Structures are given as C-alpha cells and as structure tokens.
Amino acid sequence: MSLVTGVNKIFEHQGKEYHLQAEDLGSDIAAFEARVYDGGSVLWLKRIPYADLEAKGLPKAERNQALRTQMEKTILTVQAAITKGKIG
C-alpha cells in the first residue's frame, strides 16, 4: 500500500479557526478523506475516490504529485465552502 503525505491547514473565518485536513487512505482503497475540524470535533467529512488516477498507471512520483495536487485543490474548495457558509 502506498500513502501520500496529507495536507493540513488552519483556516480562520469570522473569528473561528478551522483545521482542514486531507488524508490519503492508501492506494488499496484509492481514496482520501477531507475533513474540517472545529475545536477538535469533526464538523464535516467526505471521502473522495481517486481510482481514475490509479487507472492511469503513472510512475509513483507522478502519481503521488497528482494526488497531492488533488488533495490541495480539495482543501481550497472546502475553504471556499466555509467562506460561503456552506460548511460551519
């Protein structure tokens, strides 16, 4: 099983600090989880599959970079959702 280092970010919005996290669940599952924590409690969670990325058969370094990019983009999307009031 191959794992990519997750993405963690503290995002401040309207006086609150949210911990945004994306964590790879491994190539066997071919998914990662994006989570939003508020004060240590999970406020929002979504599992995002990446079987399409695995199916491309990329070399490991390219696959890992593509997955990391996908996780970072997801965190930016979650941040936007918090700003728009859709999460939180």
Secondary structure as UniProt FT lines:
FT   STRAND          7..13
FT   TURN            14..15
FT   STRAND          16..24
FT   TURN            27..30
FT   STRAND          31..38
FT   TURN            39..40
FT   STRAND          41..49
FT   HELIX           51..55
FT   TURN            56..57
FT   HELIX           60..83
FT   TURN            84..85
//
